[in-house]
Amino acid sequence: MTGEERERRDSRALEPELITDPQAKAAAEARNGFRQYDAAIGAIQSALERGSFKLRPSLILGLQREALAGISSYAGNYRPGGVAIEGSRHEPVGAHLVPELIEDMCDYVNDHWDASTPLHLAAYLMWRLNWIHPFADGNGRTSRIVSYIALSIRAGAILPGTPTTPIRLSIIAIHTSKHSMRPMLLIVTERSMCRRWKPSWLLCLRNN
């Protein structure tokens, strides 16, 4: 190495994926799924004890960091560039718009917290986070856990049920009006961790 080469300081972007082996990545995702779930329960319990809650971008970033820690160098950060969603015609917004849109989303939830039902807020977050697609990876996992947090805090309790693994909570917004979005929720299971709820709980939440 020449003296000139030693003196030169060049920055190089980190590779986004830190794990390339599929099995090792799956194992890391499973471990992180528990960590993200534990962080969510902690956030819910803290809010219920305080008797108040404000959704902040820092909470969303922190939850995404738990899901991608050790897997992606972008864990805990918004995506640095564009992103494509395979199998979807939706084109997420440019990376430069993400921070402002996330702030607007949080403002909407906080401004409508008392006047909206738990299901409306949870469905809105599930839809809006996926629409913005703020992360290079982990958008689905993060949107589901954020929705679950809002749903539980606004309902006033960690929703009862039997912990089941490995499944995860998905909240799907259904348009029930041609002129306005009045979301209902359909609970389906996938591959992370959630709780099994009775249909009576969903009816109760819908009416609150």
N, C-alpha and C positions, 0 to 999 in steps of 0.2 A: 504494500500500500504506500503510495507516495505521500509526501507532506501535504500536498494540496488536497488529496482525498481525505486525509485525516482531519484537516481543518474544516472541510465542507460539512454543513449540517443540513441534511435533507429529511423532511418528514415523510413517513410512509403510512398509509392508512392500514389499520388492523384488518385482518380477515374477519368478516362477520361471524362465520361459523367456527367455533372452537373445537367441536367434536364432529368428526366425519364418519366414524363407525356407527352404523344404524342401531345396533344393539346397545352400545354404550350411550348413544343419544337418547334412546327410549328409556333406559334406566335413569338417566339424569332428569328427563322430563317427569318421570314418575316421582322421584324424590322431590323435585321442585314443586310438583303438584301439591304435595303435603305441606311444604313450606308456605306456598301461596295461600292454601286453605287456612293454615294456622294464623297467618298474618291477617286474613279477612276476619276470622273469628275474634282476634284481638281488637281489630278496629271496631267491630260491632259492639263488643262488650264495653269498650272504652266510651263509645258514643252513648250507649244506654245508661252507663253509670253517670256520665256528665249530664244527661238529659238534653243534649243538643248535638247537632251534626251539621257540618258544612263540607260539601264535596270539594276537594282541592286537587289540582293537577298533580301535586306531590304524592297524594295517595295512589293515584292511578299509575304514575311512574314507578312507585315503590312496589306495587303489586306485579307489574310487568317484570320488574327486576327479579323478584322472587321466582317467577316462572322461567326466566331465561338465564339465570345466574350460572356461569360456567359453561353455558351452551353457545351464547352469542356475545360478541364484544359490544353489541348495541344494547345489552340489557340495561334497563333503567333509563333509556334515552329514546327520544323520538327518532324516527327514521331520517337518515340524512338525505335521501333522494326519493325518487318515484318508486312505486310498488304496483305490481299487477296481481289481480286475484284470478287464479286459474278457474275456468269454468263459469266466470261471471262477466257480464257486459259492463258492470260498474267500473268506472275509472276513478280511483281515489284522488283527492285533491293533491296539489303540489306540496312538497315538504315544507315550504316556507309559510304555508297557511295553517299548518297543523297546530302550533302553540295557541294561536288566537282562537281557532275553532274549539279546542279543548277547553279554553277559558270560558267561551260562550256557552258550551255545554254545561259546565259546572254552574255557571250563573243561572241557567234555565232551571236546573234542578233545585238550587238553593232558593230561587225566587218563587218557585211553585211547590215547595216542600209541604207546606201546611194545607194548601188548597187541593193537592193532587192525591190520588190513591196510591198505595204502595205498588200496585200493578202497573199503573201508568208510568210512574217514575222508573221502575225497573225495566219496563219495555222500551221506554225512550232511551235509556242508557245503552241497552243492548243494541238497539238500532243505530243510534247516533255514533257510538264508538266504532262500530263496524263500518259505517258509512265513511267516517273520517279515515279509518285505517291508519292510526298514527304511528304504528311500529313496523319495523322490518319483519318481525315475527312475534307470535304470541298475542295477536289481536283478539282472536276468538276466546282464548283462555282468560284474557284480562277483561274483556267485555262481560263475560259470564260472571266472573267473581265480583266485579263492580256492581252488576245488576243485583246479585245476591245480597251484597252489603246494603244497598239502598232499600231493597225489599224488606230485609230483616229489621233494619233500624226504623224505617217508616212504620212497620207493623208493630214495633215496640218489643220485639223478642227475637231471639234466634229460633227460627222456625223448628218445631219439634219433628222428630222422626228418628229412624234408625240409620246411623252412618253406614254407608255402603261404599265399597271400593272394588274395582276401579270404574267409577262412573262420574259424570259431571253434569252440572246444571246448564241447560240451554233454555233461553227464554226467547220465544218467537213472537214478534209483534204481528198481529193480524189486523188488516184494515177492515173495519166494519162499516165504514161510510165512504161514499164516493167523494165527498167534499171535505172531509176532515179525518185525521188519523185518531181513532179511538182504540188504542191497543188493548187486546186481551192477551193472556199468556197461555202458552202450551208448554208444559214441562215435559222434556224428553231427556233421556240419559245418554251419555256418551262415555268418555274414558277417564275423567278425573274424579274428584270426590265431592259428593253432596249428600243431602239427606232425602229420604223418601217421605213424601208428604201425602196426607190423605186428601181426597177430592174436596172434603168439607172445608179444609183450610183454604183452598183456592177460592171457593165461593165466598168465604168470610172475608178474605183479603180484597176480593173484587168489590164487595159492598162497602168497604171502609173508605 
